[in-house]
Each structure stands twice: as structure tokens, then as C-alpha cells.
Amino acid sequence: MTVLLTGFIAGILVTGAQMLRVTPLILQAETYELGELAVQHTHAASGITHQHNLNGVTLDIHLQINDVHDIQTVASTDSEQSWTPAEGIERTFYTLVSNIITAISFSLMLVAVFLLRGKPVNYVSGMLWGAAGFAVFSGSTALGLPPELPGMTAAALESRQIWWIGTVIATATGIGLLTESKTLLPKFIAAVLIAAPHVIGAPHPHLFESNVPAELSAQFAVASLLTSVFFWMVLGAVSGYFYQKLVLESSRPLETVTV
């Protein structure tokens, strides 16, 4: 019950936060990715300069289109290859469902840590663990692979996934050693683990090419990280609160009877 309640509350709140700033930036970036912005060019024969709206077709394909039949063929092929939710309520609904599932999953991890440690937890200490969750899953990975908008050039997916997973494992282990150990050696090992992924370096493409303006990319990275901070603070505080109320307090009468 603690995990489900936390997941629903955190998922709903973070969806609202995303609607305020993150989603508008994604929609704006998609206009560059899909080529919906007008592209200016010149016809050599006439010397006349005007603009074409690509309507979701890249420029090289657009220049190869000879008639209406070709346009319909390209559009139908694109629609068959990929499905995306419609803008508005449908897209918001799927975003909400995804956020709730993600929040439930991360809440399950936090509650598991609470149970393994066996120490009292409230909403204040829960926020601290939420901050640790942000450091592990968002902050540390963003140092090498910042949040990216659609249409941005990136390294191969597999290499990025390997680096991301390794960074998460190393950071989580390092934070665990820092918080649970009292001697110097484990703390030194923790520092080495936390720093190792960034010394190795995240994979990046040899050539950066993007239709998305750099300013828009920077705004998205900042907005995404701030939203992630909000998500983890809410997740930690709410899970700590419900853990105290539903797990710790409900188990005390059983301990009294046993004694």
C-alpha cells in the first residue's frame, strides 16, 4: 500500500510539473525534428527564393518528391512505421500512466532500502533518501549524458545504456558505502566508485549535428533536471511518510503483543 500510494501521488504531481515546462519544450523541439518549420531555398532557374513547409518530411526527401502520389506514399510509409499518441488528452494520459508506473517502481526500491536498513524513517529522512535517488539515477548520469531533446545527435544507444547502468551501479554503491561505513577505507573506495564513470567518460558522437537550437537544448536540460529533483523529493517524502504511518506504526502493536 505504501508503494502504490506513493507512486500515484508522485506520478500525478510530476506529470503536472512536466506539463508546465518540459512538455512544451519537447513539442517545440519536435517541430525541428519533423521538419515542420519552413525551410528557405532558391530555384536556380528562376532565381526566386521562397519557403516550403516540409510537413514532417526531411529536406532531401522533399526535394525528391515529384507529384502528389509520392507525397502520399511517403506520408503513409511514415505512419505505418511508427505510432505516437495524439496531442492533448491522449498524450497527457499516456505520460501520466508512464510516470505513475515509474514512480511505483522507484518507490518500491526506496521502501526496500528502508526495510533492509531497519531504521526509523519519516518524511524528512525520506527526502534525504529521495535526494540520494536523484544523485544516483539523474544527477550523476546527467553529468555525462544530459537530458536530450528529440532530433539531437547522440552516440550509439547500446554504449550509452552500458555507461548509464554502470554509472548508476557505481554511484549507488558509493553512496551506500558513504552512508553505512564508519572507517576511512570504505569511504575512499566509495569516492573512487563515484568518480570512476566520469573519469572513463560518457560516449558521445564524433560529430554533433542537430536541428534543435542550442538554447532550446540547454533550457530542456535544466527543466528536466529540476523536474527530476521535484520528483525525487516528493517520492522520498511521501514514501517516508507512508512508511512511518503504514509500516512502522502498524507493526508496533504486534511487537507489544509478542513481548
C-alpha positions in Angstrom: 0.0 0.0 0.0 2.9 2.4 0.8 4.4 1.8 -2.6 1.1 2.2 -4.5 0.1 5.4 -2.7 3.5 6.9 -3.2 3.6 6.0 -6.8 0.2 7.5 -7.6 0.8 10.8 -5.7 4.4 11.3 -7.1 3.3 10.3 -10.6 0.4 12.8 -10.7 2.5 15.6 -9.3 5.4 15.1 -11.6 3.1 14.9 -14.6 1.7 18.3 -13.6 5.3 19.7 -13.3 6.2 18.3 -16.7 3.2 19.9 -18.3 4.3 23.3 -17.1 7.8 23.4 -18.7 9.2 20.1 -20.0 6.4 19.1 -22.4 6.2 22.5 -24.2 10.0 22.3 -24.9 9.6 18.8 -26.3 6.8 19.8 -28.6 8.8 22.8 -29.8 11.8 20.5 -30.5 9.6 18.1 -32.4 8.9 20.8 -34.9 12.6 20.8 -35.8 12.9 17.0 -35.8 9.9 16.5 -38.0 10.8 19.4 -40.3 7.6 21.3 -39.7 9.4 24.6 -39.7 9.6 26.4 -43.1 12.9 25.9 -45.0 14.1 28.7 -47.3 15.8 27.8 -50.6 16.3 29.2 -54.1 15.3 27.8 -57.5 18.3 28.2 -59.8 16.2 28.5 -63.0 14.1 31.4 -61.8 16.3 32.9 -59.1 13.1 33.1 -56.9 13.6 32.5 -53.2 10.6 31.2 -51.2 9.8 28.8 -48.4 8.4 25.3 -48.2 6.9 23.6 -45.2 8.2 20.0 -45.1 5.2 18.6 -43.2 7.2 16.0 -41.4 9.4 15.0 -44.4 13.1 15.7 -44.3 14.5 18.1 -46.8 16.3 15.5 -49.0 13.1 13.5 -49.4 11.1 16.7 -50.0 13.3 17.7 -52.9 12.9 14.2 -54.5 9.1 14.3 -54.5 7.7 14.8 -58.0 4.0 14.6 -57.6 1.1 14.2 -55.2 1.3 10.4 -55.4 4.9 10.5 -54.0 3.8 12.7 -51.1 1.0 10.3 -50.2 3.4 7.4 -50.4 6.0 9.0 -48.0 3.3 10.0 -45.6 1.6 6.6 -45.5 5.0 4.9 -45.0 5.9 7.1 -42.0 2.5 6.5 -40.4 2.9 2.7 -40.8 6.4 2.6 -39.3 5.7 4.4 -36.0 2.7 5.2 -33.8 2.6 8.1 -31.4 -0.3 9.2 -29.2 -2.3 12.2 -30.4 -1.6 15.6 -28.9 -3.6 16.8 -26.0 -5.5 14.5 -23.6 -4.3 11.2 -25.1 -0.6 12.2 -24.9 -1.1 13.5 -21.3 -2.8 10.3 -20.3 0.0 8.1 -21.5 2.5 10.4 -19.9 0.6 10.1 -16.6 0.4 6.3 -16.8 4.1 6.1 -17.5 5.0 8.4 -14.7 2.9 6.5 -12.2 4.5 3.2 -13.2 7.9 4.7 -12.9 7.1 6.2 -9.5 5.8 2.9 -8.2 9.0 1.2 -9.3 11.3 3.7 -7.7 9.1 3.8 -4.6 9.5 0.0 -4.3 13.2 0.4 -4.4 13.2 3.1 -1.6 10.9 1.1 0.6 13.2 -2.0 0.1 16.1 0.1 1.3 14.1 1.3 4.3 13.3 -2.3 5.2 16.9 -3.6 4.7 18.3 -0.8 6.9 15.7 -1.5 9.6 15.9 2.1 11.0 13.0 4.6 11.6 12.1 6.7 8.6 9.8 9.7 8.3 9.2 12.3 5.6 12.3 14.2 6.5 14.7 11.3 6.2 12.7 10.1 3.3 13.5 13.3 1.5 17.2 12.7 2.1 16.9 9.3 0.5 15.0 10.9 -2.3 18.0 13.2 -2.8 20.2 10.1 -2.9 17.9 8.6 -5.5 18.2 11.8 -7.6 22.0 11.7 -7.3 22.1 8.0 -8.4 19.6 8.0 -11.3 19.6 11.6 -12.6 22.3 13.8 -11.3 25.3 11.5 -11.8 24.2 10.3 -15.2 23.4 13.9 -16.4 27.0 14.9 -15.8 28.0 12.7 -18.8 24.7 12.3 -20.6 22.5 15.3 -20.1 18.8 15.1 -21.0 18.4 15.3 -24.8 15.6 16.6 -26.9 14.2 14.8 -30.0 16.3 15.4 -33.1 19.6 15.7 -31.2 22.7 13.7 -32.3 23.8 11.1 -29.8 26.2 8.1 -29.6 25.0 4.5 -30.2 22.2 3.5 -27.9 23.9 0.4 -26.5 27.1 2.3 -25.5 25.0 4.9 -23.7 22.9 2.3 -21.9 26.0 0.5 -20.7 27.6 3.7 -19.4 24.3 4.8 -17.8 23.8 1.4 -16.0 27.5 1.3 -14.9 27.2 4.9 -13.5 24.0 4.1 -11.6 25.6 1.0 -10.0 28.8 2.7 -9.1 27.1 5.8 -7.7 24.6 3.7 -5.7 27.3 1.5 -4.3 29.4 4.6 -3.4 26.6 6.3 -1.7 25.8 3.1 0.3 29.4 2.9 1.4 29.5 6.5 2.4 26.3 6.4 4.5 26.8 3.0 6.1 30.5 2.8 6.8 32.4 4.5 9.5 36.0 3.7 8.6 38.2 5.5 6.1 38.9 2.8 3.6 35.3 2.1 2.5 34.8 5.9 2.1 37.8 6.1 -0.1 36.5 3.2 -2.2 33.2 5.0 -2.4 34.8 8.1 -3.7 36.7 6.1 -6.4 33.5 4.4 -7.4 31.5 7.6 -7.8 34.3 9.3 -9.8 35.2 6.3 -12.0 32.4 6.6 -14.6 33.2 10.3 -15.2 36.9 9.6 -15.4 36.2 7.0 -18.1 33.8 9.4 -19.8 30.4 9.0 -21.4 30.1 8.0 -25.0 29.5 10.9 -27.4 29.2 11.1 -31.2 32.3 12.3 -33.1 30.3 14.9 -34.9 27.5 16.9 -33.3 24.7 17.7 -35.7 21.3 18.9 -34.6 18.4 20.8 -36.0 17.5 21.9 -32.4 18.9 25.3 -31.3 21.5 25.1 -28.5 19.5 27.5 -26.3 16.4 25.2 -26.5 18.6 22.2 -25.6 20.0 24.0 -22.6 16.5 25.0 -21.4 15.3 21.4 -21.7 18.3 20.0 -19.7 17.7 22.5 -16.9 13.9 22.0 -16.9 14.3 18.2 -16.9 16.8 18.1 -14.0 14.6 20.5 -11.9 11.6 18.3 -12.6 13.6 15.2 -11.6 14.6 16.9 -8.4 11.0 17.6 -7.6 10.0 14.1 -8.5 12.6 12.5 -6.1 11.9 14.9 -3.3 8.2 14.1 -3.5 8.9 10.4 -3.9 11.2 10.3 -0.8 9.0 12.5 1.4 5.7 10.6 0.6 7.3 7.2 0.8 8.9 8.1 4.1 5.6 9.4 5.5 3.5 6.4 4.4 6.3 4.0 5.5 6.2 5.5 9.0 2.3 5.5 9.2 1.5 2.2 7.5 4.6 0.0 8.2 6.3 1.2 11.4 3.2 2.2 13.4 1.2 -0.8 12.3 4.0 -3.1 13.4 4.3 -1.7 16.9 1.2 -3.4 18.3 2.5 -6.7 17.1 5.8 -6.1 18.9 4.0 -5.2 22.1 1.9 -8.4 21.9 5.0 -10.5 21.3 6.8 -9.1 24.3 
